[in-house]
Amino acid sequence: QVRLGESGGGLVQAGGSLRLSCVASGSISRINAMNWYRQAPGKQRDLVAGITRGGVTNYADSVKGRFAISRDNAKNTVYLQMNSLKPEDTAVYHCNAEIYAGAGLGYFWGQGTQVTVSS
């Protein structure tokens, strides 16, 4: 069984920084793309940033220049460094990954970590 677990969320003032982490665990053979999504109350879940196994990244326009995604393949971990945070960044942040595990290829989600940015 594969699990994704996020950490690092919290309450921060506008202009501050947070670093999110997401660790994949279980019977994992290989992890391809790893992504961060976010969902604010009453809104759909949107892609924030993604990174391929080889390190190619992509970002939503709203976070370009402020957020940075990275990963450690040896630790099955993806990170999201969030700088210059704005109140509109407030949301539950979820990690997502494409993983080859015992049952084959699957797409897995973490339960999320709350990020709240006060003005």
N, C-alpha and C positions, 0 to 999 in steps of 0.2 A: 504494500500500500504506500502511495506517495502522498506526502503532505508538504504544504508550503506554509511557513510561519513568518509573519511580518512583525517588526518591532521598530521603535524609534519615534513613534508619533507623540504628540503632546500639544500643549498650549504655548504659543509664542507670540510676541508682539510683531506688528508689521515692521518689515525691514530685517527681521531676525532670520536665523537659519535652523534647519533640522536635517538630520541624516537618517533615512529609513534603510532598514535591512530586511532581506527576505531570504530565508534558508530553506532549501528543498531537502527533504529527507525521505528515506525508504529505499526500496529496491530499484535504484536508478542505474540505468546503463549509460544514458547520454542525455544532456539537456541542450536543446537547440535555442530558439529565441526565448528571452526573458523580458517581461514587460511590466510597467507600472501603469495602472489605471486609477482613476478617482471618480467618486460619485458623491455629489453634493445632495442635500435633501431636496426631493422633488424633481431631480434631474437625472438624466441617463448617465450610465457609466462611460467615461471617455478615456481614450488612450492619452497618457501623459508622455511616456518615453518608452523606447524599446531598444534592445541590444541583441545582436546576433552572437552566436558562439565565438565568432572571430573578432568581435568587438566593434562592428559597425553599428552606429547609433542613429536614432531618429527621435524627434521631439515634436510635441504639439507647438504651434506658433506661440501660444500664450505663455510658454515656459522657456522658450529659447533664450539663451544667455543668462538664465537664472538657475536652472536645474541642470544637473549632470548625472547621467546614469553610468554605472560601471558594474563589473562582475568579477568574481574570483571563481574560475571553473574548478579549481582544486577543492574549494569549500562549498560548491553548489550554492553560491550566494550571489544575489544581486543587490546593489545599493542605489539609493537615490539621494544625492546631495541637493538640498533645496536652500537657495540663498535668496536674499531680497524678497522674502515672503510677503504676500499681499492678502488682505481679508478674503478676496475671491479665490484664494487657494484652499480655503477651508473645505474639507471633504473627508470621506473615508478613502484611504489609499489602499488599493489591493495589488498584490503581485500576481502574475500569470506566467506560466511557462509551458513550453512544448517539450514533453519529456518521453523518452523511451524507457519504459519500465518493464516489469515482468510480463504484463498483459499486452505489450505493444506500445504504440504511440498514443499519447493522450495529452489533453490540454487541462491543466490544473490551475486552481485558484486558491489563494489564501483567504482567510476570513476578514482581513483588513485591519488597518490601524488608523485611528482618528487623528487628523491634523486640524487644529483650530488656530487661526491667526486673528488676533484682536487688533482693532484699529487704534 
